[in-house]
Amino acid sequence: VTTTDTPVRDSLYAIGSATDGCWDNAVTNSNLRRQFLRRINSVQFEGNLNLKAGEMLKFITSVSRWQPQFGIGSSAGNLGFNYGSTGDPGVIIIPSQSGMYKVEVNFLDMTYKLTKL
């Protein structure tokens, strides 16, 4: 499935200093496996994650691989991407409160949303 010329992957993981697993995308990182966002339809992923305020977040599609990689696009809420032939997207900075967040990623309109729970 492609949307806006961006292929939708089968899996999506949160990664970064805002997560329990930090930037470690190794197969041995058990925290990364818990940072999996479930696919809810052909273009949307979501999950509830414990995130640290003021820290950085991105998304990857495969454990042990950095591309494809997703982060902030042209502005907050817009999803940027790198499939291996362009520069990496920016990091998403978590708002001022640490704790559980509902994380939503939509590949149809290329957006992400963080909602404090």
Secondary structure, 3 states (H helix, E strand, C coil): CEECCEECCCCEEEECCCCCCCCCCCCCCHHHHHCEEEECCCCEEEEEEEECCCCEEEEECCCCCCCCEEEECCCCCEEEEECCCCCCCECEECCCCCEEEEEEEECCCCEEEEEEC
